[in-house]
Amino acid sequence: MTTPDRVYSALLEQVYQAALEPWHWPDVLASSADWLGAARALMFTPDAGFGDGGFFYSHGVSAEEMALWNSRHVGEDFWTTRTLARKLDFEGSVILDSDLSSRHELMASDYYQEHLSRMQIAWLLASVVLRPLDRSLPWVACSFYRGPDDTGFDEMSREKMRLLLPHISRALGVMFRLRAADIRAASSAAALDALSFGVVLLDAAGKVVQSNLEAEQIWLRGDAMTCADASLQMRDPAAQRAWSAALRATLGAGGVGRVSHFSEVLRAPDANGGAYLLQMSRLPETGRFGALDGRARSIVFITQERRKLLPSADVLQRLYGLTPAEIRCVEALGTDKLEQAAGVLGLSPHTVRTQLKNVYAKTGCDSRADLTRLLLSLASIS
């Protein structure tokens, strides 16, 4: 993948503007489609209709076409069902239509003949933007389409989408986190103070320029982090290193460095065995963050980790025959990504993945969400 150019940098600016002004998402999709060589684009909830917590933003797709999809195909269209069947619905997944079916299978499907062909859609480049651990919540996809007379998307298209996707994820995460506060109002500071989680605004150098009351209370406690000379400092050395790396990646020019998805949290342990979770995103360089400090270039959300109660090792061994290594795997995973758990355990991701498959087989679970529900249900067993 080549170094991102000025067109791509301008596209990222649009993406982060939409985080604060959601009505810009159709413009983001139009610019993204142009960059990817696509005729149409959608950001939507594949398994939730508009009356069931779902939403959509579109480029080149009419409201009438989306109304037809909403009335007949929610959660059951050909591409969505194939994505789920092939277990490609994980956050960060980038999918070509060839990953899901042959051309013959697609064109023989009712979905193509009744819906896609009428919309002049024949090729797909899809991505999973957000995928909540709680599978009862809708997931968000961002898809781009080409027509029957176009050539299909290729591996270069996939790589370009992988470059853009984490930024869309972060911007959408910011939009969801701030929907409880009117960030355009004159009382933006008061609106942020009313939130139950910490919110911090940083300038281009990573210095704090604005914070809400909850964030300041966290710093006053000082058991996980402090704010000295307008700089956030983590109490734990490993967390401090991770924080410094996150700052460099988020504030780096042009989006060249690796940027994590919004759900990839930074964990800052406190002095009492708990932790705070930090999520970070860029902000647009143009305009102001409501009535707040115009120097703000990134936003940080700080929430207290909800420590999940786990059943004792004895219960897991007695009921399901889990080995000590498999129990340590379950305990390390918690809310972390598999790679992070592997680091905690000092094992390779492949080894942890193998242990997790063994845990699934012994417990009858087939996903992290199912395993979490099982563990919570067993937590009260002595």
C-alpha positions in Angstrom: 0.0 0.0 0.0 1.4 3.4 -1.0 1.8 6.3 1.4 -1.6 8.0 1.7 -1.9 11.1 -0.5 -3.6 14.5 -0.1 -6.9 13.1 -1.4 -6.9 10.4 1.3 -5.9 13.0 4.0 -8.8 15.2 2.9 -11.1 12.2 3.1 -10.0 11.5 6.7 -10.8 15.1 7.6 -14.4 14.5 6.2 -14.7 11.3 8.2 -13.8 13.0 11.5 -16.1 15.9 10.7 -19.0 13.5 10.4 -18.3 12.3 14.0 -19.4 15.7 15.2 -21.9 16.5 12.4 -23.5 13.3 11.3 -25.4 14.9 8.4 -22.0 14.8 6.6 -21.9 11.0 6.4 -23.5 10.9 2.9 -20.6 13.3 1.8 -18.1 11.0 3.4 -19.6 8.0 1.5 -19.5 9.9 -1.8 -15.8 10.8 -1.3 -15.0 7.3 -0.1 -16.8 5.8 -3.1 -14.8 8.1 -5.5 -11.5 7.1 -3.8 -12.4 3.4 -4.1 -13.8 3.6 -7.6 -17.3 2.7 -6.6 -20.7 3.9 -7.9 -22.7 3.5 -4.8 -22.2 3.2 -1.0 -24.1 2.4 2.2 -23.4 2.5 5.9 -26.1 0.7 7.6 -27.2 -2.0 10.1 -27.6 -5.2 8.1 -29.7 -7.1 10.8 -31.8 -4.2 12.1 -34.5 -2.3 10.2 -35.2 1.4 10.6 -37.9 0.8 13.2 -35.8 -1.6 15.2 -32.8 0.6 16.1 -31.3 0.4 12.6 -30.1 3.3 10.4 -28.5 4.0 7.1 -26.5 6.7 5.3 -26.2 6.3 1.5 -24.6 7.5 -1.7 -26.2 6.6 -5.0 -28.9 4.5 -3.3 -32.4 6.1 -3.1 -34.7 6.1 -0.1 -37.2 4.0 -2.2 -34.6 1.3 -2.7 -33.7 1.3 0.9 -37.4 1.1 1.9 -37.7 -2.0 -0.3 -34.7 -3.6 1.4 -36.1 -2.6 4.8 -39.5 -4.2 4.0 -38.2 -7.5 2.5 -34.5 -8.2 3.2 -33.4 -7.1 6.7 -31.1 -9.7 8.1 -32.0 -12.2 5.3 -30.4 -10.7 2.1 -28.0 -13.0 0.2 -24.7 -11.2 1.1 -25.6 -10.8 4.8 -26.6 -14.4 5.3 -23.4 -15.6 3.5 -21.3 -13.2 5.7 -22.8 -14.7 8.9 -22.5 -18.3 7.6 -18.8 -17.9 6.8 -18.2 -16.1 10.2 -16.9 -13.0 8.5 -19.0 -10.7 10.6 -16.1 -9.7 13.0 -15.2 -6.1 13.5 -12.6 -5.0 11.0 -13.5 -7.6 8.5 -13.2 -6.5 4.8 -15.1 -8.7 2.4 -15.2 -9.1 -1.4 -18.2 -10.6 -3.1 -16.0 -13.5 -4.2 -15.4 -14.4 -0.5 -19.1 -15.1 -0.2 -20.2 -16.9 -3.4 -19.5 -17.5 -7.1 -20.8 -15.2 -9.7 -23.3 -17.9 -10.8 -24.6 -18.3 -7.2 -25.1 -14.6 -6.8 -26.9 -14.0 -10.1 -29.2 -17.0 -9.6 -30.3 -15.7 -6.2 -33.7 -14.1 -5.6 -31.9 -11.2 -3.9 -29.9 -10.4 -7.1 -32.8 -10.8 -9.5 -35.4 -8.9 -7.4 -33.2 -6.2 -5.8 -29.6 -5.9 -6.9 -30.2 -6.1 -10.6 -32.8 -3.3 -10.4 -30.2 -1.1 -8.6 -27.5 -1.9 -11.1 -25.4 -3.5 -8.4 -23.2 -6.5 -9.3 -20.0 -6.2 -7.2 -19.4 -5.8 -3.5 -16.7 -4.4 -1.2 -18.0 -4.7 2.4 -16.6 -4.0 5.8 -17.7 -4.5 9.4 -17.3 -1.1 11.1 -18.7 -1.9 14.6 -19.6 -5.3 16.0 -20.9 -5.2 19.6 -20.0 -8.1 21.8 -23.6 -8.1 22.8 -25.1 -9.8 19.7 -28.6 -8.5 20.6 -27.3 -5.1 19.5 -27.2 -4.2 15.7 -23.9 -4.3 13.9 -22.8 -1.6 11.4 -21.4 -2.3 7.9 -20.0 0.0 5.3 -20.4 -1.3 1.8 -19.4 -0.1 -1.7 -20.9 -1.3 -5.0 -20.0 -1.4 -8.7 -22.4 -2.1 -11.6 -22.6 -5.0 -14.0 -20.6 -3.2 -16.7 -17.7 -2.5 -14.2 -14.8 -4.7 -13.2 -15.0 -6.2 -9.8 -13.2 -5.1 -6.7 -9.7 -6.6 -6.2 -7.2 -7.1 -3.4 -5.9 -3.5 -3.8 -9.5 -2.4 -3.1 -9.5 -4.5 0.0 -6.2 -3.0 1.2 -7.5 0.5 0.6 -10.6 -0.3 2.6 -8.5 -1.7 5.4 -6.7 1.6 5.6 -9.8 3.6 5.8 -12.0 1.4 8.0 -10.4 2.1 11.4 -11.0 5.8 10.9 -14.7 5.3 10.1 -14.9 3.0 13.2 -13.5 5.7 15.4 -15.6 8.5 14.0 -18.8 6.4 14.3 -17.8 5.5 17.9 -17.4 9.2 18.8 -20.8 9.9 17.3 -22.5 7.2 19.3 -20.7 8.1 22.6 -21.6 11.8 22.3 -25.2 11.3 21.2 -26.3 12.0 24.8 -24.7 15.5 24.7 -25.6 18.2 22.3 -22.1 19.1 21.2 -23.3 21.9 18.9 -25.1 23.8 21.8 -23.7 26.9 23.5 -23.7 24.9 26.7 -21.4 22.1 25.3 -19.2 22.1 28.4 -22.2 21.7 30.7 -23.5 18.9 28.4 -20.2 17.0 28.7 -20.2 17.5 32.5 -23.5 15.7 32.6 -22.1 12.5 31.1 -21.3 9.6 33.4 -17.9 8.9 31.8 -14.8 11.0 31.4 -14.3 13.1 28.3 -10.9 14.8 27.5 -10.0 17.0 24.6 -6.3 17.1 23.5 -4.5 19.6 21.2 -2.2 18.7 18.4 0.7 18.1 20.8 -1.4 15.7 23.0 -1.9 18.4 25.8 -5.2 18.6 27.6 -7.3 21.6 26.6 -10.7 20.6 28.0 -12.0 17.9 30.4 -15.4 17.2 32.0 -16.1 16.8 35.7 -15.9 13.0 35.6 -12.4 13.0 34.1 -11.2 15.5 36.6 -12.6 13.3 39.4 -10.6 10.3 38.0 -7.4 12.4 38.1 -8.1 13.6 41.6 -8.3 10.0 42.8 -4.9 9.4 41.2 -5.1 5.6 41.5 -4.8 5.0 37.7 -3.8 8.3 36.1 -3.1 11.9 36.7 -3.0 15.1 34.8 0.2 17.1 35.3 1.3 20.1 33.2 -1.7 19.4 30.9 -0.4 15.9 30.1 -2.1 12.6 31.0 0.1 10.2 32.9 -0.7 6.6 33.5 0.3 5.1 36.9 1.2 1.7 35.3 4.4 1.8 33.2 3.0 -0.6 30.5 -0.2 1.5 30.3 1.9 4.7 29.9 3.9 3.1 27.0 0.6 2.1 25.3 -0.8 5.6 25.9 2.2 7.2 24.3 2.0 4.9 21.3 -1.8 5.6 21.0 -1.1 9.4 21.0 1.5 9.1 18.3 -0.8 7.0 16.1 -3.9 9.2 16.6 -2.2 12.6 16.2 0.2 11.5 13.4 -0.1 13.4 10.1 -2.1 12.0 7.2 -3.2 8.8 8.9 0.0 6.9 7.9 0.5 5.0 11.1 -1.5 2.1 12.3 -4.8 3.3 13.8 -6.8 0.9 16.0 -10.5 0.5 15.7 -12.7 2.4 18.2 -13.5 -0.7 20.2 -9.8 -1.5 20.8 -9.5 0.0 24.3 -6.4 1.0 26.3 -6.5 -0.5 29.8 -5.1 1.6 32.6 -4.9 -0.5 35.9 -5.7 1.3 39.1 -4.2 0.7 42.6 -7.2 -1.4 43.8 -7.1 -4.2 41.3 -9.5 -2.5 38.9 -8.9 -0.5 35.8 -10.1 2.3 33.5 -10.6 1.9 29.8 -9.6 4.6 27.4 -10.9 5.1 23.8 -9.4 7.7 21.6 -10.2 9.4 18.2 -9.1 12.3 16.1 -11.2 15.3 15.7 -11.5 17.4 12.5 -9.0 20.2 12.0 -11.6 22.6 10.6 -14.4 24.1 12.7 -14.8 24.0 16.5 -15.9 21.4 18.9 -19.2 23.1 19.8 -18.4 26.0 22.0 -15.3 24.4 23.4 -11.7 25.0 22.8 -10.9 25.3 19.1 -7.5 23.8 19.6 -8.9 20.3 20.2 -7.6 17.7 17.7 -8.5 14.5 19.5 -11.0 13.2 22.0 -10.5 10.6 24.8 -13.3 8.7 26.6 -12.5 7.2 30.0 -14.8 4.6 31.6 -14.4 2.5 34.6 -14.0 -1.2 33.8 -16.9 -3.3 34.7 -15.2 -6.2 36.4 -17.0 -9.3 35.3 -17.6 -11.8 37.9 -16.1 -15.2 37.0 -16.9 -18.6 38.5 -14.1 -20.1 40.5 -11.5 -22.3 38.7 -12.8 -25.3 40.7 -16.3 -24.8 39.2 -15.0 -24.6 35.6 -12.8 -27.7 36.2 -15.6 -29.7 37.9 -18.4 -28.8 35.5 -16.6 -28.7 32.1 -13.2 -30.3 32.7 -11.2 -27.2 31.7 -7.5 -27.5 32.3 -5.6 -24.9 34.3 -4.2 -23.5 31.1 -7.7 -23.1 29.6 -9.0 -21.5 32.8 -6.1 -18.9 32.7 -7.1 -18.3 29.0 -10.7 -17.6 30.0 -9.6 -15.3 32.8 -7.1 -13.3 30.7 -9.6 -12.8 27.8 -12.2 -10.8 29.9 -13.0 -7.8 27.6 -9.6 -7.9 25.9 -8.9 -8.8 22.3 -7.3 -12.2 21.8 -3.9 -10.7 20.9 -3.9 -8.6 24.1 -4.8 -11.7 26.2 -1.9 -13.6 24.5 0.5 -10.8 25.6 -0.8 -11.0 29.2 -0.3 -14.8 29.3 3.1 -14.7 27.5 1.8 -17.0 24.8 1.4 -16.7 21.0 -2.1 -15.7 19.7 -2.2 -19.1 17.9 -1.8 -21.0 21.3 -4.5 -18.8 22.9 -6.8 -19.4 19.9 -6.3 -23.1 20.2 -7.1 -23.0 24.0 -10.2 -20.9 23.3 -11.4 -23.5 20.7 -11.0 -26.2 23.3 -13.0 -24.1 25.8 -15.8 -23.7 23.3 -15.9 -27.4 22.6 -16.0 -28.3 26.3 -18.6 -25.7 27.2 -20.8 -26.0 24.1 -20.3 -22.3 23.2 -19.6 -21.1 19.7 -18.7 -17.4 20.4 -17.2 -15.1 22.9 -20.7 -13.7 23.6 -22.1 -17.2 24.4 -19.1 -17.9 26.7 -19.5 -14.6 28.5 -23.2 -15.4 29.2 -22.3 -18.8 30.5 -19.6 -17.5 32.8 -21.9 -14.8 34.3 -24.6 -17.4 34.9 -22.1 -19.6 36.8 -20.6 -16.7 38.8 -22.8 -17.3 41.8 -21.9 -21.0 42.1 -19.6 -21.5 45.1 
